[in-house]
Each structure stands twice: as structure tokens, then as C-alpha cells.
Amino acid sequence: MPITSLYHQTAAESAIDSFLRKSRFYSLTQRRWKLPQNYSKLIDTNFHTPFLNIISGILKYFHGDRTARGAREVVDTHTIDIAHREANSVVHFSRPGLVIKAVGPSFQLPFTKPGEKRQKVGYSNIATCIDIYVDGNVPPIREQLVKATIYARQIFIHQPNRRFARVLVLTEQHLRLFHFDRSGAQYTPPIDFHGNPHTMHGRKVGGTIKVHGPNGEDEFYKLVETTPFFCDNSIRGRATMCWNVRDPVTNEDLVVKDSWRTEDRLSEHLFMENAAGIPGVVQMVSCEPDRCDTKSLREFSDVVPAGFRNRIETRIVMKSYGKSIRKFTSAKQLFCALRDAIAGQMELFKRGTIHRDVSLQNVLLGKPGAEQGERGILIDFDISTLRHLKTPATRHMGTRLYQSVAVLYSNKYPHPLPHDHLDDLESFLYVLANIMFAYDSAGVPCPADRIIADWDKHEHDWYWVGTLKQAYLTYNYVPYPVLKRWPSPCVNLIIDYASFLQPVVQQKLGVSQVKPSARNGKDQAFAADFVQHYSHILALFDTAIEALDHPDTWDVVSDSSDGEYDDGCSDSSDTSLKIIRICSFPSPPQSQKSLKRSSTEDPSGQPPSKRTKSKSGHSHTLDAGRKSA
């Protein structure tokens, strides 16, 4: 985690240079902060004081208003016992070298018992802790991490509103930053802060993002906003971040995506190169596929520890589109978007790409006024694979709510079928079901139907979610409120979509149970008919979209006389709609134990990423929390 990346564009270069010229704590000629230069001089003095003076000077210059009001103050605490708060009655203390004491609505004075002297500083009003060592006496990184974790934990306990905490470790030559959030911890390698004094300060301002293009030239894009619109704060995982940027030459709005893939996984940019020119699929502008890797950051010797998974950073610049498909405002807009994204996926499959993560988060609306083919956009190739690799389906890849029955059941069979286009087509059906069962046709959220709630509720139990989805396909279930909220062409489409997939799903499950040597080419037949499969689904959408332009042809579902609707147990007098309703869906058997393993889990045992959603619903929203790393 390079500190220059964590504090990207934290202060204007000119402001930092001006400070360095004026500061009595930095020598421009020697390019050094004014600290003792050798071990003996530093160890024989109160070596906390020089650091306190430097940090106080930085705070005063860059945060003058707050330091003048006493809102930020550096305090020497290396001899002060700062009390912990624990569930038991045992009293613990710790002594950070320095702390930055804070005053404001998010902080409060330390708690003191009646009769005790009021403490000036405690974990309830500490913004940051700083430990100081002499370079010849620095403890191992594990011990540094343990101490930093203790400080961060107490900050979170005493300040429940804290989203993250950071701890600095300083020596006379280097600094190391520890970052803690609700997903875990990260830390930097030692950084020489003399030769690179800019790492010691800052306040966030606007700036640019640089991409070292494939032609060897650096490309610069202006940040529209300094805060990424999507940010995955997990420690281990893809750690995806996305920014809105603008091309300085064309003034076109674009998106920059940074992510860290495992070394054994194909880079997303390869799939985007393969998707060039396909309507309905996100288009890449530029990329920098091998920016950095974690192995180099860890400073390993010749031997890499067992179990370590190297991750490689990739930066991709791509076209910007509309918002998430969940932001649709009409049934026709939704169906056109899904139709074009499915058509784009068909062309991807022709070129040998299997997406493997079709979800509500990975389909965007096209730009306003987009032509046919661009009204919906399929994005995010993080876990895509190549068709010729015949990668076996696995429940560890994808987003649980939208995974196909065959993917959910893949761990049942010793030789599961490869993830194929039918699994992605089935995922599109579940995207549609999640929308129609939880929104009305104008895009207004409604109480989600039980079936969708159950898929989500039991996400950790892959087998039970698979059973529920089988039941959905078999019974072709459409709740009565959905019939009332959506035009009949939409209802007929989702019924026909499920009816088409149900027998194919059963055939796939049947073949999965047979040993590969005895399948006699049946497993190859599914891919051979892919054009027929896609053409059938696209025809269903085309029919529905055309019918939506003719409201006079829609079937009408009348209200029951008592204001209630039947649960499907009795015959319906309305036969114009192709509706099959059932009395009830199966319930989980009492004896069945939930298998606490979700699609977020990595097969190697790495912890899952935490899901982070874009509050704005802006384009390129990613559901990192329920996908594998």
C-alpha cells in the first residue's frame, strides 16, 4: 500500500514546496528534516521532542485554523498511561509515543470517575497515534502491527462513529503507515521521508490520474471528483476503486478503474480488448495492466512464504455510461437495456468470453437517447474466463443472488460441467426477477416478494438457494402484486423466459451426474446450440418491447372483490395471462444445517471482500461484497 497512493493528491505540490522553503525544521540544501543523523545522538536525547516539533509545524501550516483553536494538537504521551475500555473489569493501559489530540463534534474528553483528575487526552479524543523508534532498535513488523492494532481497536471502541483509524511508526529516517478499517489492516513498507518530504503532509485537493499507456506515453485524465464513486476498503481482495474522470483533449467523461487480481487470473483488460466494437458491452479506452504487485511491496527474500498469493494492480480507462439498471424509469427502458446487454453477451460468447458474473450491479443503462444495441451495457470482467478453457462451474465465482442452479450445485458433483452461456442467461433471468419482484414498472421500489427475500436470506446455504431456484423455474411463479404492477407483456416474458430455461437446466443437472467418459458428447450439445438459445430469448424481448408500445393490447388483471388475492390454490378465472401460481414454496427442512460458505469466499481460504455500494447509484457500480476475490 504505497502511502503516495493512499494520500493521492493530498496537497498541492506548490503549497508543500512553499512550506519546505519556510520551515525551520527542513533543510533544502541537505534534503533532510532536522533530526539527529545518527543512532547515538538520537538515543541520548528525548527523541520524541524533535518529531513533536516537526509534526506540530506541519499541522500549524496546513491546518492553521484548527490548530489555532486547539482543535488539533500533538501531545507527547510516551510516559502517559492511556486507559482502555474492555468488557471485563480488568483495567489495561497503553502508551503511544505521540498522539494527535482532536476537538470537535466527533470527539469527547476522556471519561473520569468522580474525584479523579481530568485527563487531557484519551482514546475518545485521539485522531491518530504515532510510535517512535530509533532505526537500530525497531521491533519486528509483527510487533509493530500488534501495537498499532491495540491503538486502533481502542479508538474504534471509544469513538463508535469512526470509519477508520491510522497509526504512524516513525524513525529518524523512515515512516510506516498502518491503516485500519472494518475490513482489516494494511501497512506500507518503510518510506524515506527525507528524500520525499511530501509524504509528511496534506489536505485533499483536485488533481489528475495518470495512465502509462500501451504506447509507452503517459496519459493524464482530470478527476471530476477527488473521491472515488466506488471504493472497496477490504485488505485482501481486488480492492477495486473507480473514479469519474474527464479527457482533457476531447472533454469526454470516462471512468478509471483500479483493481488487484491474483497472479493466476487473466487480466480484465484482455477480455475488454476482446470486446472491442461489440454493442452492449463496456468499451476500453486505455489500460496499464501491470502497475505493481504485492510481492514486490512485501520485500520478500528469494523465498516466498507458502500460501502467499501475489496480486497485480491493473488500471483501466473505459467509456462512461448511464446509471445502474436498477435506476430504470419505465418498463420499456428496462427491457431494452436487458435485451441489448444479452445481445452483447451473445457476441462475447462468439468471441470466446464467458462473463460468469451477470448481476444487477453489472448491467448499466445506456446513455440517454442511445441507439438500439447501446441501451444496456454489460460491465465488469473481473472473474470472466475463456470458453476454450472449459473452466468448471464453481459456486465460489459470481454473486450468489444471481447464480444459476448448475453453478450453485457445482460442488455436489465430482465433475461439474463448465460454466457456459446458459448459466449467464439464467443469471439474466434472476436479474429480471429481482427487479420485477421488488419494483413497479416505473422503477419505484416495492416490498420484495418472499421468493427474492429467501434467495437473499439463505445466501450462505448454496444448496438451499439452488433448491429454491429450481422450484421457481418449475412452478413459474409470479406473485399477484407483480401482475398488478407490471404490464402483461412483461409478465408474459418472464414466464416464457423461465419456461424456456427450466428443461435445459434439468438436462444440465442430469449430465453433471454422469462421469465425463460416459457423457457421449451430451455436454458439448449445449454450447453447440448457443445461437438458438440466445435468439429465442432475444425474440421474447423483442416481442415484449413491441407490445409495450401498444397498451390497448395488454391483458388486464382485475382486483378481487374482497380486495384480497388468492394464493394460487384455486383456479383463476383470468386465463388471458399465462400465469402459473402455486400455493406455497418449500421451506428449509429443519434438519438441514446452513453451510456457512458464501460466494464471497476464496477457495484458498483468503477472507472475503466487504461489499461496498455506491450511494449515488452511479455508473460502473460493483458488487464486490458477494463475489469471490
N, C-alpha and C positions, 0 to 999 in steps of 0.2 A: 504494500500500500504506500506508494510514494507520497510524501507529505505535500509535494507540489501539486499532486492530483487532488488530494483531499481538500486543499485550500486553493483550488484553481481560481485565478483572478481575484485573490482576496484583497488586494490593494493595488492602486495604480502604481506602476513602476516609478513614475516621476515623484510621487509622494514619498515612496520608500527611499529613493536616492536623495531627496531633499533632507529627510530625517538623518540619513547616514552622514551627510555633509555637516549638519549642525550638531549632531550628538557628540557629547564629550565622552561617550562610552565606546565609540568605534573609531578605529584608525584607518583612514582611507589609504594611507601610504603602505601600511603593513597588512592591510586587508584582514584585520583581526578585531574582535571585540576586546576591550581592555580587561582581560583576565590574566592572572598569573600563568606563565607559559610552561612551567614545569611542575612536576609532582611535589617536590619538596616545598616549594614556595606556597603552593595551594594548600597542602596538608597542614602547614604550620600556621595558617591563618583561619579566621572564621570564613570559610569559603562559601557560606550562604549569602553573605553580605554583597559581594560583587554581582552575583546573579540577581539578587533582590533589586539592586540599583538599576541594572540594565532593564529588567522587565518593568520596573516602575516607570522608567523613562519612556519605554515603548507605549505603555498604557496612557501616560500623560499626553504624548504627542498625538496618538491616533484615536484616543478616546477621552480627549481633554475635558469635555463637558461632564462625563460620568465620573472621572477621577476627581475633578474639582468638587463635585457634590458628594464625594465619598462613596459613590455607587460601585466603584471598582478599586480595590486596594490590595497590594501584595503584602502578605504577612508572613513573617518568619515563624514557623511552627515546629521546628525540628526538636524543640525541648518542651512542647506543649502536648499533654495527653488530650486528644480529641475523642470524646465518648462515642461509642457505638450504640445502636438500638437493636436489641435482639428480642426474640420471642420469650426466651427464658430470663431468669433473674440474674444471670451471670453478667457482670459488667466488663466490657472489653474496651480497649483504647487503641489508637494508632497515632503515629507522629509523621505526617508528611513533612518533607523538608521546607517547602513554601506552599502557600495556598493563595489563590486569588479570591478574596472575600467580596461578596456581592450584596448590594442593597437594591430592593425593588419589590414589585408585587409577587414575584415568583420565589422570593426568599424570606426567611424569618430568623430572628435571633435564636440562638440555641436555648433549648429548654433547661431550666434550672429549678431545683427543688426549693421550697421555702427556706430561707435562711442561708442558702448557698450564694456565693459570689457569682454575679452575672458574668458569663464567658463572652469574650469579644468575638470568637469565631467557633463555629461548629459545622457539622456536615449539612445543617439546614441552611447555611448561608455561604457555602463554598461553591464557587463556579468551577474551579479547576485545582487539582493537586499537582505538585511538582516535587519530584525527588532528585537529589543532587549527590553525585558521587565523583571521586577522583578516578581518572582513567585507569590508573594502575590498581584500583580497588573496586571495580564494578562487579556486582554479583552476576551469576549466570542469568540468561534471559528468562528462564523458568521462574527464578526467584523474583525478578522484576515484575513479571506478569502476575504472580500471586499477590504481591503488594499492591500493584495497580488495581487488581480486581477487588481487593478489600476496600480500597478507597471508593471505587466506582459503585460497589454494592451499597455502601453506606449513603452515598449521595442519592441513589435511587430510593432507598428506604426513607430518608429524611425529606426528600423532595419528590413526592409521588407524581408531580406533573412533568418531571424531567423526561425528555425523549432520548437523550444520550448523555454520556459523560466522557471526558477526555483527561488523560493523565500524561504529563511530560516527565521524561527522565533526562537529566542534563549532566554532562561532564564539562571539563574545561575546553573540550574540543568538539564534542558531538551532542546531538539530541536524538531522542527516540520518542515517538508519539504512540500512545495506546488509545484506541477508540473503542468505547463500549456502547452497545445499544441493546434492545430487547431480543436481538437475534444472536448476540455473542460478542466476540472481541476481535480486533485487528491491531497490528502494530507495524511500524515502519522499521527498516534497517537503520543502523546509526547514520546520521547525516551530519556532515561537517558544516556547522553554521557560521564559521568564519569566512570561508570562501564563498558561501552562498547565504549572505546575511538576510536576504529577502524572506527566508523561511521563518523568521522570527516575528513577523507582524502581519496585520492586515484587517481590512474590512471589505466585504464583498462589493464589487462594482461590475459593470458590464464588461464584456470582452468578446473574444473570438475563440473558435475551436479550430485547431489545425489538424489536417489530414495529410499524411505523407502519401501522395497518390502513386498509382502504379507506374506512372511515367517518371517517377523519381523527384517530382517537384512538389513542394509544399502548397497545399490549398488551404485558404482561410475562409471560415464562414462566421458571420456575425451572429452572436447569441441574441435571439429575440427576448428571452428571459434568462436571468442568471441561474434560476433554479430549474433543474430537470423536471419535465412533466411526468416522468416515471422514474422511480428510484427503488431498487431492491437493496435493502440495507443488510441483508444476510452476509455472514462472514464467508462461509464456504458455499460455493454455488456459482451461478452465472453472474450474479451481482450486476444485473442489467440496469443501465441508465439511458434515458432518452431525452434529448434536448430539441427544442424548436430553434432552428437557425434560418438565416437568410443568405442567399447567394449574393455577394457584393456586386457582381457584374450584371446578372440578369434580374436581381431583386426577387427571385423566386423563393417561396417558402419551402424549406426542406426539413428533414429530420435526421439527426445524428444519433446512432445507437452504439453504445459501448457494451461489450459483454465478454465474459471469460468462459471459454469452452474447455472441456477436458482434452488432453493431448490426443486421445484415441478417437475423437469425434470429428467428423468432417465440418469444416468451417461453413457458417451460414452464407458467406459471400459466394461460395461455389454454387449453391442452389439458386441464388439470386442471379448470378451470371447465366445460369441455365434457363432462367425465367425471362430473360431479356426479350421484350417485344410482345409478351403474352398479355392480352387484355384481362382484367380481373385479378391480376397478381401484382403485388408491390414491385416497383422498379428501382433498381440500384443506380445511383449516380456515380459514386466513387467508394473506395474501400482501402483500409490499411489492415490486412488480415493478421499480421504478426507483430503487434506493437511491443509486447512484453510477455514474459511468462513467469509464473510463480517460483519456478525452480531457481531462476537467477536472483529473485528477491530474497530467497531463503539463505543464500550464500552457503550452499552445501559444499562439502569437500568432494572427493572423487566418488564417494558412495552416497547414493540417495536412499533415505530411510525406507524400509519396507512399508507398503501401504500408502505412500505418498502419491497423490495424483496431480501431476503437473497440469496447470491451466494456462491457456494462452489468450491474451487480450486481443480482441478484434474491434475495429471501429468501422462502421458502415454509414455512408451518407445515402439517403434514399428520398424518393419523392414523398411529398406530404399529401394526404387525402382528407376525407371527412372524418367525422367522429365515429365512435363505436356503433355498430349496427343496432345496439340497444337504444340509440337515440333517434330511431325512426319516428316519423310523424304521420305516416299513413300506411295502410296495408300494401298498397301498390309499391311504395318506396321500399318497404321491407322485402317484398317478394322479388322485385327487380334486382335488389342488391344480392340476395342469396342466389338467384339464378345466375348472375354474372360471375360470382365467386366460384360457383360449382363448375361453370363452363371454363373458367381459368384453371381450376384444378384438373379438369379433364386434359387440357393441353399440357399441363405439367406432367401428368402421368404418361402421356405420349412421349415426352422427352426424358422419361425415366426417373422422375422425382415423386416420392410418396411423402405427404406432408406430416402425418402422424399426430397433429395437434390442432385439428379443427375444433374451434370453440367460439363461444360468444365474444370473447375478447380478441380473437384473431380474425374477425371479419369486420371490415370498416365500410361505412357508406362512402360512395364516390363523392367527388366534388359537386357542388350544386350545378345542375344543368349538364351533368356528364352524359355522354352518348351511351347507347347500348354496348355492353361489354365492359364499361368502366363504372357502372352504377354501384358495384360492390367490389371490394378488394380483399383478397386473402393475403395475410401477412404472417411473419414470424416463422422462420425455417430453422429455429434453434435445434430441434430434435428430428429434423427430416432425415430421410435415408434414400438410398438409390434403389430403384426397382430390381436391378440385376443382382444386388447383394442378397436378395431374398431374406432380409432380416426377420427373424421370428417375432411374432407379436408378443408384447410383454405389457403387463399392467403397470409397470414402472414408468412407462413413457406416455405422456399425454395428460389431459385434465380429466379427472375421474367422472365428473358430471356428464361428459360428452363421449366417453369411451364406448366403443362398440361391445356387444355381448362377447364376441370372439376374443377381443383384447382382454376383457375382464376375466374370462375363463381360461386365458392362455396358460396360467400356472397349474391348471387341472391336468394338462396333458403333457406327456414327456416330449412330444414332438409337435408343438403348436405350428399352425400354418403361418406363413409370412404375413406381416401387416400389409394389406393391399388396399386398392381403391375402394372396395366395398366397405371397409372399416371407416374410411374417411367419409364416404357417402352416408353411412349410418350416423356418424357424428354430426353431419349437417342436419339430419332429421332431428336429433336431440337439441341442436341449436334452435331450430324452428319450434319444437315443442316447448322448450324453456321460455321462449318469447310468447307464444300464443297462450300458454297456460298461466302466464304471470303478467300479461299486459293486455290492454284492449287494442283495437285496431288503429287507434290514434296515437299509440305509444305511451299511454298513461299506465303506470304500474297498478296492478290489482293484486289482491291476495293470491299467492301461488297455490295451485292445486296440490292436493295431497301427494300425488304421484311424484311431482317435481321435488316437493319438500322431502319425500322419503329417499329419493336418489341422493339428495344432498346430505340428509341426516345420517345415512348409513355409508358415507363415502369411505370410511376405513374398512368396511367389510365388502371387499370386491366381489365375493361370491353372491352376496345377497343383492347388491346393486345389479349384477348380471341377471339374477332371477327376476327382479322387478322389471327390468327392461325386456326380458323375454315375455313376461306377462303382458306388458304394454303392447308389444308387437303382435302378440297372439290375439288379444281381445280388441285391438284397435280402439282403444279407449279415448273418448273425447268428453270432457265434463260438460254438463248443461250450461254453466255460466260462459264457457268458451263459445258454445253455439250462439249465445245471445250477443256476445261481444264482437264476434268476427263475421264478416260476410261469408255466405255459403261457399263461394269459390275457394276461399282459404281453408275452410273446414274440409271440403272435399279433397283438396290437395294433400293435406297432412294425413288423411285417411288412406288415400291411394298410395302415397309415399311409403307408409308403414306396411301396407298390404303387399307392395312390390318387394320390400326387403325381407319380410318375415320368412318366406320359404327359402330364400337364399341363405339367410342366417342359419336356419336349421340344417341346410346342406353342408355349410362350412363346419358347423359343430360336429356333424356326423363324420366328415372326412378327417377332422382333427383327432378323432378317437382311433383312427386306423394307423398302423405302422406305415412309415413312408414307403417301405418296399412293397406294400400291398395296396397302395392307393391307385395304381394303374392310370396315372395321369389325371385323375379327378381333381387334384389340387391345382393343376395347370389350367383347367377349364374356366375357372372364374376370371382370371386375367385375360383369357382369350376373348371373352365376351364383354370387355370393358366398354367398347363403343356403344354397344346395345344398352348396357346398363345406364351410362350417362345420358344417352339420347332419350331413353324412356323418362328419366327424372326431369330433364330439361323440357321435354314436351309437356309434362304435368305443370311445370311452372309457366310455360308459355300460354297454356290453356287458361290457367287461373288468372294470369295478368290481363289477358284479353277480356275475360269475363268481368274483371273488376271495373272495366270501363263501361259496363252495361248493367247498372243496378236494377233495371227493370226485369232482368233475367234471374236475379238472385232468389233463392228459396228463403222463406221466412219461417222462423220458429216462433210460434205463439206462446204467450205466457199460460201457465196452468191456471185454472180457475181459482184455486185457493192460494195462489201466489207461491206455491212450492213447486219443486220439480222432482220428478221421480228419479230413482237411483238406477234405473235400467232393469229392475226386476220384473216389471210388467211390460207388455208390448206397447210400443209407442204408436200413436195414431198418425204421427208425422213420418211418412215414408219417403218424402221427396229428398231428404238428405240421406246420404249413405253413412248413417251413424250406427255404430255398434256400441252399446253401453253395457256395463256389467254391474252386478250387484255390489261387488267389493273386490278389492285387490288382496292378494295373500299377505299375511302378516308374518314377521320373522318367527320361526319356531323358537320356543322358549329355551330349548336345549342348545341352540346354536350360539357359539361364542363369536363375538366380533373379532376379526383378525385385525389387530391394530397396525396395519401397514397400508399406507395410502400411496397414491401415485406420486407423491412428493418424495418418497424415499428413494435413495440412490442404492442400486444393487450392491455397491461396495461398502455400504454402511455409513456413508457420509450423511450428515444431518440435512434435513430438508430446508429449502429456502422458505422464507416467510413471505407470505403473499402481501403485496403492496398494490393498492389500487390508485389510479389517478383520480383525484377528486373532481377534476373538471370533465372527465369523460372524453378527454381529447384524443386525437388520432394516435394510433400505434400503442394503445393501452395493452399491457402484457399481463397475463395472469401467472406470475412467477410462482405464486404460492402453492399451486396444486399441480405443478409439473415437476418432472424429475430434473435433477441438476445436470 
